[in-house]
Amino acid sequence: MEFVPRQAASAERPEGLFGEPVEVAADALPLERLIALSGRSPSWTPRTMP
């Protein structure tokens, strides 16, 4: 799990792999923090089809 924080903070991060870190609540779960560090929203859900 240490890979993501190092890569997300690195100036040499691969383009398109990580976005800017997203803020999460202080009580966020470890997985939510990891997702947020990668620049993804932990609260994202796919659109449902009608």
N, C-alpha and C positions, 0 to 999 in steps of 0.2 A: 504494500500500500504506500510505501514511501516514494515510489516511482512518480506518481501523479503530482504531488506537491513540488518535487524537484523539477520536473519537466514543465509544469505550468508556470513556474517562476523563472525558468531559464530564458535568456535572450535568444538562445539557439533552438527554441521549440519548433517542431515541424509545423509548417504553415497549414492551417486548416484542421490540425489534429486537436488543438486546445484553443478555446476562446478565453476571454478575460474571466477571471474567477467571479462567481456569482455569490452575493451575500445570502447567508442562511440564518435562521434563528439560533439563538444561543443554546437552545435545547435540541438542535438538530441531531439526528442519528449519524453514526460514523459513515454509513453509506451515502447519506444525503450530503455530508461534508465533502466526501470524495467526488461525488458527481458535480457539486458546485465548484470545486477546485479545477475541474476540467473545463469549466465554462458552460456547463449545461445546467438547465433548471431542474432541480430535484422534484418539482411539482408538475412537470410536464406530463401530459397524457395524450395518447393519440386521439385524433378526431374519430368519433363514432359514425358509422354509416347509418343513414335513416332506414 
